[in-house]
Amino acid sequence: MRVRDMANVATSEPSARYIVHKVATSGRQVQRRRQRGWQPIAVTAVAVLGLVAAAALPSLLGRALLPFINGPLAQEDAAVPGPPFTFTFAGYQVGKLQVADPIIVSTAYQIASVYADGMTTNDGPVSVEELESLQDSSEQDPTWYAYLTVYRPGAYDPTSLVGAGSVTVADRPGLEINSSGGAWAATRTLAWEYAGNAWAVINASSSEADYPSAEELRELAAGWRPAPPTPAKVPFTMAYVPAGYSLDEVAMHAMTGLNGIANARTGDHAGLLFSSPAQPTTGLTAPFGGVDGYAPPGSFRVYVGPAANSNQQASPGVTCDEEVCNRWVAGDSVNVQVSSGGRLSDAEMTKILDGISIGDVSDEGSWAEVGTAIP
């Protein structure tokens, strides 16, 4: 993953779900800021995100190899994606690279993590003791951070890739940028038109200059195939959304935006992004909030995650502090949060939380399709 901050277990801002302190910075200056409303962290564990120049970061969570999908449709035959908040591709493997199942879907795109054999992607938690041990280590594992964004037709602006070279992916036109930055030996962007005016983009950063190579990324892109549409689901229903706000993005087992990809294996349940006005669905150069994971303009977010991940103490009812309101449910085992960056009053955020009914977070089969879960 990118060179990122290491999280500090000290919670100097009690209202924040996820508190981090800068230890190392990538060439892109991408870092987890002290932004309220992000991933909760238990006081006994932190999420180590990125390559730290003087620390070895072993693989945090095992993952099953995903089958290579050689679907009946070639990329050029891909149908126009289904309704918003519907996943239309699945995980697959080409050689040593694997695309995971997409976990984020919006009105404009879907996002999935990309993993590489022999490389560490730090998108899950480690204990404080392990973190301290790693900081003292002089060894360094090869590290990698990558994700695939599949945009709906017309959503992505390929002219944003200034200076890109032309390539071919599965007999379709593509654009490629290969460079380096900061502590990353290689940073690569590969965009290709998988159907008419519909683009997909792989963004990747590696501590190794030659692995994965640009050619391997092109082979991975060529292996992409559509899959039967699958509606996004969430383990709750909502009774109230403030007037004028519309749903823009859904995350399953994750937070919204690229924060969800950066923490893809930390065990979150779901996230929703609402905006007023709605987020744009054309002319995009990155997912909503950008690569830095900022809260998009005019937005508020709903997060549902395990209480064990939280750096806050459970309390009865709804508690609000500095633009964030929390509610603890299911015997205080689940934390529900609304984060609005000051756009909503405490009373409005409390009304949202009071209208959320949590189901069985451990049984995805019982989750509600988002189209029926949101009023």
ROTORKOL-426389 format. One record per residue: residue in one letter; x, y, z of N, C-alpha, C, O, CB in turn. Coordinates in steps of 0.001 Angstrom, whole numbers, plus 500000, padded with zeros to 6 digits. Glycine has a CB too. Layout:
# ROTORKOL-426389
AXYZXYZXYZXYZXYZ ...
END
This chain:
# ROTORKOL-426389
M500821498815500000500000500000500000500862501244500000502083501144500119499067500000501191 R500265502401499871501031503624499857501798503819501150501478503222502178500129504797499609 V502813504662501081503435505093502310502387505897503042501902506904502526504746505919502058 R502037505472504220500938506077504944501371506408506358502475506063506778499722505152504956 D500498507079507088500730507280508498500558505973509238499774505114508835499794508343509055 M501298505828510326500983504791511290500011505372512295500138506527512703502264504249511989 A499047504571512690498072505065513648498654505008515050499336504055515426496768504256513570 N498367506050515808498793506119517194497600505812518064496517506351517837499396507503517538 V497771504949519066496633504552519881496176505659520799495073505577521340496971503335520688 A496975506693521000496521507817521804495378508510521092495492508817519905497672508804522079 T494284508764521781493116509379521157492972510793521676492190511057522590491830508558521434 S493730511698521087493718513074521532492450513799521138492143514853521696494902513795520986 E491696513249520172490410513818519793489357512751520013489110511950519111490412514320518311 P488720512710521190487812511608521507486661511464520537486111510371520404487269511787522875 S486276512535519851485123512429518966485452511734517663484538511307516957484568513790518680 A486718511605517317487087510996516039486970509490516120487320508880517130488511511394515635 R486467508887515031486390507444514986487767506852514713488072505740515145485387506991513924 Y488592507600513996489881507047513601490912508132513755490868509135513043489855506499512146 I491844507950514674492854508955514943494194508453514438494588507329514747492921509290516449 V494893509260513674496179508846513137497179509962513283496817511136513368496055508429511676 H498436509589513310499513510555513373500512510240512282500829509075512041500186510553514758 K500997511245511639501881511054510498503234510521510945503883511092511821502055512365509733 V503649509422510332504969508850510567505789508896509305506962509267509336504861507416511075 A505189508523508193505889508548506912504935509048505858503722508888506000506445507150506537 T505449509649504803504630510257503774505032509736502406506217509570502116504745511780503823 S504041509479501573504323508985500234504700510128499312504578511302499660503122508228499676 G505162509753498122505487510767497142504267511570496739504392512733496357506112510136495930 R503086510965496819501870511680496474501351512503497656500344513199497528500803510699496006 Q502020512430498786501571513116499986500188512642500403499391513414500937501566514620499765 V499910511370500155498626510825500558498765510299501968499638509476502243498145509711499588 Q497927510760502852498045510347504239496679510370504894495774511074504446499027511249505001 R496539509599505948495295509603506698495344510758507670496172510784508581495064508254507437 R494453511714507473494437512880508325493550512651509536492852511641509620493972514095507550 R493578513595510479492715513528511637491318514011511268490818514983511835493292514358512790 Q490707513342510337489402513769509866488328512988510605488356511758510625489271513577508339 R487399513681511202486354513016511959485480512197511041485251512552509885485517514024512725 G484987511071511590484084510239510826484764509110510104484131508446509283483357511060509858 W486057508858510381486744507766509706486723506523510560486141506505511645488177508152509371 Q487365505485510060487365504158510635487696504127512121488686504724512543488324503309509903 P486865503426512938487174503301514353488372502407514585488652501507513793485982502767515106 I489084502661515682490254501873516035490144501477517496489893502327518350491567502658515765 A490324500229517787490330499801519175491610500281519851492635500469519196490197498265519277 V491543500474521146492734500949521846493804499875521893494948500155522251492382501395523259 T493446498651521535494430497574521544494918497214520156495708496283520003493852496357522201 A494468497926519151494906497621517785494840498869516949494042499771517206494048496507517155 V495698498911515933495703500033515007495804499504513606496217498363513399496851501007515307 A495437500309512642495590499920511240496892500489510738497083501705510730494395500411510370 V497786499626510321499051500064509747498829500191508253498535499204507579500229499068510079 L498967501388507738498621501644506347499827502150505606500148503338505657497472502642506239 G500498501247504915501523501715504013502906501192504292503145500483505269501557503157504039 L503788501548503432505177501159503511505912502137504399505930503333504108505816501094502118 V506516501666505470507305502503506346508762502199506066509181501043506107506948502271507846 A509520503218505788510863503040505256511731502145506113512573501425505577511524504363505099 A511560502162507423512451501399508288511739500253508975512232499750509985513070502302509319 A510584499817508457509842498771509153509388497706508181509003498005507051508641499357509890 A509436496455508627508892495360507840507436495214508208507099495170509391509673494032508076 L506554495139507203505131495031507466504628493735506849504349493697505651504358496258506905 P504505492678507635504098491392507078502642491406506654501884492311507001504332490281508085 S502269490395505903500907490274505436499993490190506646500250489417507569500736489041504516 L498923490983506647498116491118507844496965490122507900496682489552508954497581492510507934 L496318489919506793495200488994506767495333488110505548495638488586504454493849489744506764 G495103486818505736495180485930504593494039486185503643493004486714504046495178484485505035 R494207485822502400493123485957501433493145484755500500494204484275500095493247487286500630 A491976484294500179491883483186499236492144483699497841491772484822497499490508482499499314 L492784482871497037493009483274495653491671483302494935490878482365495030494006482313494938 L491436484370494230490177484531493540490286483918492148491305484082491477489781486019493460 P489244483212491708489320482543490413489373483547489281488801484634489354488137481610490225 F490076483152488232490107483997487030488771483845486317488356482741485964491306483611486077 I488108484979486115486800484960485476486984485113483975487388486168483486485884486078486040 N486686484066483270486750484108481809485319484054481311484881483056480738487619482924481216 G484607485129481534483174485187481295482820485088479838483693485146478972482616486442481852 P481535484937479560481092484765478183481188486039477359481173485984476129479684484269478166 L481289487191478027481342488444477304482752488986477260483417489083478291480414489456477931 A483215489342476071484466490074475974484226491499476450483084491947476547485022490052474520 Q485320492216476749485147493563477268484381494452476297483560495270476712486495494178477577 E484649494292475016483985495170474058482495494874473955481736495674473408484632495036472693 D482072493712474486480656493349474458479956493642475777478790493296475962480504491885474120 A480680494285476694480112494528478014478853495385477912478843496424477253481143495206478924 A477807494935478569476562495686478559476712496947479405477562497006480294475396494818479077 V475902497936479131475877499130479965475560498700481384474636497914481595474838500174479445 P476316499205482376476085498775483754474633498944484169473908499781483631476978499550484699 G474224498131485139472862498165485643472589499424486445473343500394486362472590496948486490 P471515499413487218471150500589488004472265500965488975473104500128489307469848500337488769 P472280502211489430473258502594490466473151501673491680472093501118491977473044504067490899 F474267501533492361474360500694493563474178499218493235473660498440494035473317501126494593 T474623498857492026474611497467491601476018497084491168476618497766490337473587497236490451 F476547496001491721477864495510491314477716494715490018476839493860489897478508494632492435 T478586495010489052478479494351487749479769493662487324479934493329486150478080495354486701 F480686493446488266481829492581487994482212491899489295481742492282490366483036493387487399 A483056490898489204483452490112490372484966489957490386485643490288489413482760488723490371 G485491489451491499486919489257491621487455488224490655486741487303490260487257488864493012 Y488712488375490272489346487427489360490854487521489531491357488431490191488936487703487882 Q491572486577488933493027486516489032493636486334487652493133485568486830493466485375489966 V494719487045487413495534486854486208496984486766486665497543487749487151495326488027485157 G497587485606486513498970485441486962499102485682488446498408485047489241499889486378486208 K499969486577488830500218486853490247499379487999490793499537488385491951501672487163490456 L498497488540489980497677489671490411496226489244490573495697488479489766497782490830489408 Q495584489750491633494183489417491896493371490678492135493770491555492901494067488476493105 V492246490754491478491253491778491761490238491168492715489667490116492425490567492304490446 A490010491816493850489017491338494793487613491706494317487455492506493395489283491913496190 D486610491127494940485246491545494649485100493031494973485652493493495971484219490696495454 P484379493779494165484176495197494477483395495353495777482496494565496069483436495906493324 I483746496371496552483078496612497836482433497995497906481717498298498860484072496455498977 I482682498829496908482134500179496891481454500401495554482016500087494504483240501246497139 V480239500943495590479497501213494362478756502535494542478202502819495604478503500044494021 S478761503322493490478159504653493568477285504904492350477026504005491549479245505739493680 T476842506137492232476092506543491050476973506647489816476471506848488710475411507863491300 A478317506507489999479239506720488872480263505613488685480875505541487619479959508011489053 Y480481504743489673481584503777489573481447502664490603480596502708491491482929504485489752 Q482319501659490453482530500595491429484028500515491710484839500806490830481970499216490913 I484404500122492935485824500042493284486124498702493942485345498204494755486228501205494221 A487274498124493573487752496878494173489239497007494490489968497713493794487494495669493227 S489680496330495531491107496252495842491808495351494847491203494438494285491329495741497274 V493095495614494633493930494766493782495133494318494606495826495141495204494383495526492476 Y495377493010494635496478492439495408497504491783494482497195491423493346495944491411496427 A498726491637494988499807491033494216500501489974495056500867490232496203500818492104493746 D500683488791494499501399487732495199502800488197495558503491488806494741501461486457494344 G503216487904496791504552488258497228504694489690497695505782490110498091505502488012496140 M503597490451497654503606491836498089502649492013499258501618491345499331503231492776496930 T502991492913500168502149493199501323501256494395501044501728495460500648503005493452502567 T499969494207501255499021495314501213498469495490502617497796494601503140497872495057500172 N498744496612503219498426496818504630497074497494504794496993498685505094499511497650505306 D496012496717504593494668497269504719493885496589505836492657496513505800493919497134503401 G494628496092506837494013495484507998494781495834509251495864496414509165493929493980507834 P494244495495510425494857495926511686495979495010512153496034493832511799493808496009512760 V496868495577512954497862494807513697497823495281515138497322496368515427499299494965513082 S498342494480516029498357494851517431499400495933517683500323496125516892498631493627518307 V499235496632518799500201497646519178501576497025519380502591497604518992499749498369520446 E501605495832519996502879495168520237503584494837518928504799495001518810502669493899521055 E502816494368517945503415494050516648503900495315515961504961495325515337502410493312515752 L503122496377516078503531497642515484504849498121516069505734498547515327502454498696515688 E504993498060517380506225498504518019507399497650517572508503498155517371506088498460519542 S507155496342517415508211495453516960508636495799515539509826495787515221507753494000517037 L507666496104514690507970496440513303508746497736513207509629497869512360506694496539512490 Q508431498690514060509132499962514033510603499793514380511445500577513942508480500942514989 D510912498762515172512292498501515570513037497639514558514245497433514680512319497833516925 S512318497135513559512923496216512602513614496977511484513156498036511055511871495274512025 S514718496423511023515433497021509887515056496345508576515513496756507509516946496931510101 E514214495297508653513805494592507452512642495319506792511997496176507397513420493141507779 Q512390494960505544511325495624504802510745494656503796511455494167502917511841496899504099 D509458494375503918508782493529502949508387494357501734508078495540501871507546492856503577 P508391493758500550507856494466499382506403494863499628505611494055500112507965493588498109 T506060496079499303504750496616499638504062497168498409504700497662497479504871497697500699 W502726497068498428501954497377497229500591497891497649500010497393498614501820496134496307 Y500075498878496937498728499378497161498104499667495809498661500437495026498731500647498064 A496954499063495519496333499247494215494831499036494309494340498334495193496942498291493186 Y494120499650493391492677499471493326492206499672491890492841500371491101491954500450494283 L491090499049491577490455499141490270489147499897490407488309499543491237490219497738489663 T488964500930489607487711501681489556487086501479488184487690501809487164487944503201489846 V485884500938488163485152500743486906484050501795486857483095501753487634484557499277486794 Y484197502731485937483271503859485836482102503525484915482246502760483961484003505110485328 R480956504102485211479809503986484329480071504794483051480919505687483060478514504472485041 P479368504502481961479588505249480718479457506755480929478489507231481522478602504791479646 G480440507489480436480428508938480513480909509524481820481026510744481935479084509414480259 A481193508686482822481546509214484138482994509681484228483287510659484917481293508168485187 Y483899508997483542485330509288483689485836510163482555485430510004481403486136507991483741 D486724511084482890487328511984481904488756511538481611489656511875482381487310513453482409 P489004510801480543490353510311480262491340511412479897492550511191479948490301509311479153 T490851512593479531491776513682479200492511514192480432493443514988480313491025514831478537 S492097513736481624492785514144482851494163513511482965494994513984483740491952513778484069 L494422512454482210495719511770482269496706512470481339497037511973480262495575510265481882 V497158513618481779498078514422480975499415513696480851499972513223481841498275515829481601 G499917513617479626501203512991479387501162511479479301502211510839479234502135513383480446 A499974510895479302499863509437479241500214508920477852499978509589476846498449508991479625 G500780507722477814501053507056476559499889506188476136499151505690476985502309506229476664 S499712505999474853498624505177474329499011503699474381500130503327474026498273505594472883 V498079502871474822498276501427474867496997500764474384495983501422474153498655500943476305 T497067499448474237495893498662473856495621497625474928496531496912475352496095497983472476 V494370497536475371493945496563476376492758495797475815491694496366475574493579497258477733 A492954494493475609491884493652475055491305494269473783490089494323473599490766493446476097 D492200494734472912491825495343471643491040496636471804490399497099470859491023494373470839 R491087497219472991490422498484473247491468499559473520492561499237473986489437498361474431 P491163500832473245492132501899473499492352502128474985491427502034475792491674503188472847 G493606502432475328493936502697476716494990503776476848495596504201475864494407501437477388 L495197504211478079496188505231478407496982504759479617496440504117480517495511506612478685 E498287505086479629499157504541480670500166505588481117500768506277480293499882503279480169 I500346505699482431501389506542483010502200505693483959501640505079484867500790507783483739 N503502505645483773504411504919484646505468505881485165506174506525484389505065503723483905 S505570505971486485506526506900487074506934506384488450506758505203488749505925508334487173 S507470507252489272507812506921490652507587508176491469507473509276490928509293506398490788 G507525507996492786507306509164493621507564508866495075507106507847495593505907509677493447 G508297509747495747508564509563497155509249508240497420510256507913496794507289509653497944 A508699507484498350509278506188498697508839505077497761509338503956497858508914505826500106 W507910505369496854507462504348495920508438504244494758508773505243494123506046504661495410 A508887503031494490509771502808493350509007502861492035509583503177490993510480501467493485 A507707502553492077506891502591490864505477503029491210504872502516492151506874501213490164 T504958503969490454503546504336490530502988504249489118503564504798488179503344505777491145 R501874503564488976501329503309487643499835503632487616499104503362488569501573501837487224 T499408504211486508497992504418486232497695503854484856498335504221483870497604505929486316 L496724502959484797496313502360483534494811502547483388494034502060484209496703500847483465 A494410503251482348492990503460482050492689502863480690493489502981479762492617504974482086 W491539502223480571491158501687479275489646501773479102488883501740480067491639500232479124 E489242501885477839487822502008477494487254500604477301487405499999476240487620502882476200 Y486596500098478347486116498716478274484850498590477427484517497497476968485851498182479676 A484152499691477219482986499751476328482876501204475860483629502065476316481645499261477059 G481940501472474953481835502806474405481682503892475460480695503917476195480692502864473471 N482660504788475533482664505909476479482616505443477932482221506211478810481485506827476200 A483004504220478196483032503675479556484457503233479864485032502407479155482026502480479715 W485015503792480927486414503573481246486592502883482590485787503051483506487156504884481240 A487653502110482688488095501528483954489534501965484188490285502179483237487969499959483947 V489916502098485457491243502620485799491843501784486922491190501522487933491163504117486215 I493093501367486735493876500749487799494914501760488267495713502249487469494554499421487315 N494904502072489558495937502897490189496768502003491089496220501283491924495312504086490999 A498081502038490930498945501117491663500234501799492082500803502596491336499255499886490817 S500684501477493277501984501938493784502720500746494365502129499938495082501816503067494859 S504008500629494060504801499475494474506154499914495005506732500894494535504982498501493309 S506657499169495999508012499418496488509061498812495577510255499057495748508175498867497889 E508614498010494592509515497369493639509380498047492279508267498250491793509216495850493529 A510500498394491669510453499135490417509871498318489265509250498878488362511835499603490055 D510066496998489291509698496166488144508563495194488413508173494434487526510883495403487690 Y508028495209489632506934494274489944505911494944490841506248495554491856507477492994490620 P504668494816490447504179494333489165504524495312488038504549496528488231502667494107489228 S504781494760486885505207495579485753504010496195485050502865495814485291506023494746484766 A504291497150484181503229497756483383502547496707482510501333496745482313503791498890482512 E503341495768481989502756494710481163501824493827481967500762493439481480503850493864480533 E502210493503483205501335492685484051500028493403484361498980492761484428502045492318485353 L500067494716484550498831495464484771497941495424483541496721495307483653499141496912485144 R498555495521482361497750495458481137497109494081480990495963493975480551498616495777479899 E497831493036481351497260491689481297496118491537482298495109490894482011498342490638481571 L496291492134483471495215492091484464493979492823483941492859492331484076495683492714485799 A494183493981483352493059494743482800492360493963481694491133493982481597493541496097482263 A493138493277480861492558492519479756491705491360480252490825490883479534493654491999478846 G491961490901481481491187489795482032489858490198482633489068489340483027491981489106483058 W489602491500482708488344491943483307487148491520482475487180491611481248488342493450483479 R486093491058483133484849490692482477483674491173483317483783491238484542484774489166482249 P482557491511482687481350491814483459480791490547484089481105489440483653480287492479482569 A479981490707485093479321489603485779477851489958485962477478491122485816480001489302487152 P477019488985486277475603489298486501475437490370487567476132490329488582474835488039486906 P474540491323487369474355492412488332473941491903489710473098491015489837473313493389487817 T474555492488490738474246492130492126474005493407492914474924494213493057475398491289492769 P472803493617493429472529494853494171473349494927495463473560493916496132471034494953494496 A473806496126495802474487496342497069473491496190498217472320496547498093475156497738497104 K473983495649499344473130495428500504473772496040501748474990496204501820472872493920500711 V472935496370502715473406496903503986472650496217505123471516495776504933473221498450504047 P473275496121506320472641495392507435471729496285508273471655496120509490473709494777508333 F471038497224507641470166498116508397469166498776507450469312498708506230470994499189509153 T468168499401508018467256500239507260467229501622507899467497501774509091465829499616507204 M466901502626507092466827504000507568465393504506507416464728504231506417467822504912506794 A464934505241508411463595505817508352463620507288507993462585507862507654462892505628509669 Y464813507918508065464863509360507849466156509770507170467245509373507583464710510100509169 V466019510576506115467130511240505445466738512703505311465636512988504840467454510587504036 P467591513642505705467242515063505616466825515474504208467347514959503220468414515912506066 A465895516390504132465381516854502845466512517412501982467392518126502462464293517924503053 G466462517066500698467429517585499742468653516723499554469434516961498633467855518921500156 Y468846515712500412470011514842500308469670513578499530468591513006499683470540514482501701 S470611513156498695470430511928497929471597510994498186472700511428498516470296512229496423 L471337509711498030472375508697498232473311508690497030472863508605495886471747507287498447 D474622508781497294475615508808496225476501507566496193476974507180495124476475510028496369 E476734506933497342477706505837497377477361504871498492476883505264499556479137506375497561 V477614503595498227477374502525499196478637501693499323479270501358498322476164501635498774 A479001501362500543480145500481500795479669499257501562479006499384502591481266501222501583 M480002498084501067479690496836501764480949496321502451481989496149501814479123495770500779 H480848496075503760481986495608504552483133496615504506484300496225504542482465494239504047 A482815497883504429483859498898504286483284500264504594482073500430504747484466498876502868 M484183501249504684483796502651504683483584503102503245483873502368502301484865503528505390 T483079504315503095482883504857501761484197505374501192485153505624501926481840505971501785 G484229505530499859485357506142499183486631505327499289486607504149499648485593507502499732 L487747505974498969489031505279499002489503505004500420490442504232500611490075506084498269 N488869505622501431489148505202502800488721503747503001489364503000503739488425506123503811 G487635503352502339487199501962502429488187501005501804488403499909502322485860501797501775 I488796501405500689489809500554500068491073500519500927491700499468501060490140501055498645 A491449501652501507492634501704502359492476500845503600493473500451504204492929503134502760 N491240500545503994490950499728505179490041498563504820489139498221505585490303500583506281 A490269497956503674489336496974503131489162495753504016488127495090503945489794496539501781 R490157495434504857490071494212505650490079494494507151490604493708507939491217493287505299 T489495495615507531489437495943508953488135495509509607487991495638510822489624497420509144 G487182494998508833485989494422509431484806495342509578483894495027510342486320493906510728 D484771496474508882483590497328508935482397496623508303482558495681507527483856498666508226 H481200497089508643479986496471508123479451497183506884479145496533505885478924496450509193 A479334498507506936478761499215505790478967500713505952479235501208507047477257498891505637 G478838501422504838478911502876504855478058503454503746477908502852502683480358503349504717 L477498504632504003476687505334503018477153506776502920477539507383503919475186505268503383 L477115507317501715477433508714501471476212509402500875475689508975499846478662508851500531 F475758510480501535474658511292501045475180512700500752476080513181501441473489511329502075 S474623513361499740475069514713499401473899515587498975472866515102498513476118514666498290 S474091516891499144473163517891498653473961519101498168474531519818498992472139518295499756 P474020519350496858473414518547495790474153517228495600475201516990496200473402519332494473 A473585516379494754474205515081494493475593515247493886475877516241493217473322514245493563 Q476448514267494127477790514276493558477712514161492027476776513553491508478642513121494152 P478672514730491307478635514670489841478809513246489330479472512424489963479718515566489246 T478223512973488209478338511647487596479023511697486242479039510699485522476968511020487446 T479589512841485883480368512974484657481616513792484958481676514527485943479527513636483523 G482613513645484085483824514444484215484690514099485399485499514921485827483465515855484295 L484543512894485948485315512512487132486749512153486767487019511631485685484648511335487844 T487655512440487681489054512022487549489462511066488655490552510496488608489971513235487557 A488598510881489657488841509996490789487504509760491481486545510485491217489904510602491781 P487418508771492355486185508583493125485848509808493974486707510656494218486310507355494020 F484607509895494418484163511006495239485097511180496441485455510205497101482710510786495705 G485480512404496713486405512667497805487851512624497392488724513025498161486184511698498894 G488133512138496176489499512124495673490386511105496348489948510376497238490099513464495826 V491647511058495918492578510061496429492944510308497888493434509397498556493830510043495584 D492718511516498397493020511811499786491891511427500724492068511478501941493330513265499940 G490745511048500198489662510592501044488923511687501790488332511422502837490184509635502009 Y488940512906501280488195513983501922486690513706501859486216513000500968488521515336501256 A485956514265502805484501514245502710484097515125501527484477516295501489483830514739504045 P483344514602500568482966515422499415482139516635499839481473516591500874482182514582498401 P482169517691499075481379518881499397479900518554499566479338517781498789481551519934498313 G479275519137500573477839518997500782477394517629501242476229517275501059477135519326499543 S478287516840501837477958515444502134477856515170503634478385515914504460478997514530501522 F477165514087503955477292513467505274477388511969505067476954511442504042476086513836506212 R477964511284506053478213509850505920477627509086507102477606509575508231479716509574505805 V477158507889506818476676506966507842477613505775507855477873505174506813475192506523507577 Y478123505429509029479011504283509173478415503292510158477835503684511170480413504728509633 V478560502006509857478173500947510772479359499998510884479809499436509885476875500201510284 G479865499823512107481034498979512305481015498309513656480226498680514525482295499783512152 P481873497328513844481934496643515140482440497574516231483392498326516025482834495408515051 A481803497519517382482222498361518502483643498050518929484339498914519462481279498184519681 A484080496807518694485441496421519084486489497219518332487638497294518767485660494936518843 N486111497814517211487065498620516441487134500065516909488013500819516492486703498588514979 S486211500445517771486078501859518085487058502305519166487399501536520065484664502158518522 N487509503558519066488361504127520104487546504942521106488095505736521869489446504999519477 Q486218504733521092485337505442522015484586504448522890484428503279522536484347506337521245 Q484137504922524011483397504088524941481915504117524596481348505167524292483625504551526389 A481302502940524649479865502871524413479125503630525503479543503651526661479388501406524355 S478015504253525111477194504987526069475744504872525634475475504646524454477632506484526172 P474800505022526563473388504876526196472909506023525323473422507140525396472527504789527444 G471912505724524493471318506744523657472245507236522573473145506515522143470885507884524490 V472033508460522128472852509099521100473746510138521755473281510957522548471969509749520000 T475024510102521423475965511098521924476565511842520746476902511238519727477077510440522786 C476697513163520887477213513996519810478374514839520316478355515329521445476105514893519235 D479376514999519473480526515813519828481256516233518563481730515384517807481472515051520778 E481348517514518332482137518072517240481809517447515888482652516802515265483599517896517533 E480575517648515450480143517317514089479943515820513850479798515390512706481147517840513107 V479933515027514922479754513589514816478776513143515891478848513612517027481109512841514948 C477856512234515544476959511635516531477066510117516449477175509548515363475489512097516306 N477033509466517621477176508012517713476001507394518441475376508012519303478476507644518419 R475720506163518071474727505355518767475265503936518840475854503437517880473331505403518048 W475062503287519979475571501937520195474382500993520275473451501234521043476448501853521490 V474402499918519487473261499008519386473738497572519505474929497301519656472504499216518056 A472764496643519434473051495201519500473884494871520725474943494251520628473780494734518232 G473384495297521884474121495041523108475454495759523149476424495249523710474337493574523275 D475506496934522560476717497756522473477819497109521642478983497492521749477240498043523859 S477456496125520810478467495458519992478661496115518636479623495815517930478097494017519797 V477744497018518266477802497676516962477725499183517173476886499675517928476649497183516027 N478603499900516504478614501356516535478015501901515244478412501504514149480049501891516740 V477060502811515383476462503498514234476804504969514380476606505557515443474894503271514152 Q477315505562513315477763506943513391477291507741512191477229507234511071479274507004513493 V476957509004512447476711509977511388477761511060511517477944511631512592475261510574511468 S478449511344510430479482512374510392479132513355509285478974512968508128480900511755510170 S479012514639509649478531515611508657479451516807508467479159517673507643477178516101509053 G480553516880509203481450518015509042480790519345509336481179520370508776481997518032507661 G479792519339510213479099520569510570477963520942509649477324521973509861480058521674510607 R477684520142508630476612520472507692475235520223508293474262520879507920476769519667506414 L475152519276509222473889518962509885473993519293511369475064519189511969473515517471509684 S472889519685511940472847519932513379472867518614514138472603517556513568471599520748513758 D473181518685515426473125517484516266471720516896516263471547515677516280473563517808517710 A470715517773516240469336517287516241469032516480514978468370515445515044468360518462516363 E469516516957513826469294516224512580470038514900512584469481513875512191469728517063511380 M471295514908513026472055513657513063471440512673514049471440511467513801473517513928513436 T470917513173515159470237512300516121468988511691515507468700510513515719469871513076517394 K468246512487514748467042511962514089467395510867513096466675509876512976466283513089513376 I468518511047512374468968510001511452469270508723512218468818507644511837470213510460510665 L470034508845513298470432507666514067469237506980514705469169505751514722471436508051515139 D468293507754515229467110507159515859466273506386514853465533505479515234466258508239516517 G466380506735513564465606506048512542466301504859511907465754504248510989465245506999511490 I467508504513512380468251503377511820467960502118512623468144502089513839469771503666511806 S467511501091511941467246499788512566468297498801512082468402498540510884465800499274512232 I469071498253513007470155497339512670469653495902512644468921495470513535471311497482513668 G470056495169511610469754493751511527470920492920512024471677493351512893469403493363510102 D471059491732511470472146490831511860473370491165511005473430490799509831471729489319511690 V474327491847511586475496492277510807476342491097510366477129491233509430476349493243511620 S476209489956510999477026488790510663476411487924509577477064486998509095477254487958511890 D475184488194509183474476487373508204474146488217506982473089488843506918473185486766508815 E475063488230506008474855489047504827473603488649504067472992489477503390476050488957503924 G473219487381504177472016486926503493470752487608503979469744487629503272471872485454503654 S470796488160505170469627488840505723469647490344505475468698491044505828469536488575507204 W470727490844504869470837492283504654469823492762503622469361491994502779472253492648504208 A469489494041503707468486494613502805469172495247501589470206495900501723467620495666503550 E468589495050500410469073495764499242468942497261499501467942497722500050468293495344497962 V469951498001499105469996499407499502468805500176498949468375501162499548471297500050499031 G468269499742497823467118500425497258465891500372498145465041501261498094466791499843495934 T465796499321498965464657499193499881465014499632501293464127499829502124464157497755499904 A466310499788501573466735500135502930466704501633503197466668502063504350468125499613503180 I466718502429502124466817503885502266465503504522501822465002504196500746468014504451501434 P464933505424502624463643506023502228463798506945501018462817507528500556463035506810503405 
END
